[in-house]
Amino acid sequence: MYSVLIIDDDAVDRIALKRALSKQTNVSHVFEEINGENAINFFVAYSENKRQYAEAYPPRLIIVDLSMPKVDGSGFLSELE
């Protein structure tokens, strides 16, 4: 079992992805963020043990939209490195 992080500013896309992922038996949790900046904060909180739920189910797959406001997908991926 693993969890997935979806990073997308479009709510319809997030809902569709979440629905599709919920049908997968090996996906236990789906986390959602609406832009790269929030996703970076997700990992900062995760690394500082401030997000207990994420700590219990760290995302093993990240689905990221490349075109978003604030920090876009490319910026997020650069920060993640």
C-alpha positions in Angstrom: 0.0 0.0 0.0 1.2 3.5 -0.8 0.0 7.0 -0.9 -0.1 9.5 -3.8 0.3 13.3 -3.9 -1.6 15.2 -6.6 -0.5 18.8 -7.3 -2.8 20.6 -9.6 -4.6 23.9 -9.5 -7.6 22.5 -11.4 -10.2 21.0 -9.0 -11.8 19.0 -11.8 -8.5 17.3 -12.7 -7.8 16.6 -9.0 -11.2 15.0 -8.6 -10.8 12.9 -11.7 -7.3 11.7 -10.6 -8.5 11.0 -7.1 -11.4 9.0 -8.4 -9.2 6.9 -10.7 -6.7 6.3 -8.0 -9.3 5.3 -5.5 -10.1 2.3 -7.7 -6.6 1.0 -7.3 -6.3 -1.5 -4.5 -2.7 -0.6 -3.7 -3.3 3.1 -3.1 -4.1 3.8 0.6 -4.3 7.6 0.7 -4.4 10.5 -1.8 -3.0 13.9 -0.7 -3.9 17.0 -2.7 -2.2 20.4 -3.1 -3.3 23.2 -5.3 0.1 24.6 -6.3 3.8 23.9 -6.1 4.3 26.3 -3.2 1.8 24.4 -1.0 3.4 21.1 -2.1 6.8 22.3 -1.0 5.3 23.3 2.3 3.8 19.8 2.5 7.3 18.3 2.3 8.7 20.8 4.8 6.0 19.9 7.3 6.6 16.3 6.5 10.3 16.5 7.1 9.7 18.4 10.4 7.2 15.7 11.6 4.4 18.3 11.7 2.1 16.4 9.4 1.5 13.1 11.3 -0.9 11.7 8.7 1.7 12.2 5.9 4.3 10.8 8.1 2.3 7.6 8.5 1.7 7.4 4.7 4.5 9.1 2.9 3.7 9.7 -0.8 5.5 7.2 -3.1 4.0 8.7 -6.3 3.7 12.4 -7.1 1.5 13.6 -10.0 2.2 17.3 -10.8 0.7 19.8 -13.2 3.4 21.8 -14.9 1.3 24.9 -15.4 0.2 26.4 -12.1 0.1 29.8 -10.4 2.8 30.7 -7.7 5.3 27.9 -8.0 4.6 25.8 -11.2 5.4 22.1 -11.6 8.9 22.7 -12.9 9.7 25.0 -10.0 8.3 22.4 -7.6 10.5 19.6 -9.1 13.6 21.9 -8.9 12.9 22.5 -5.2 12.2 18.8 -4.5 15.7 17.9 -5.7 
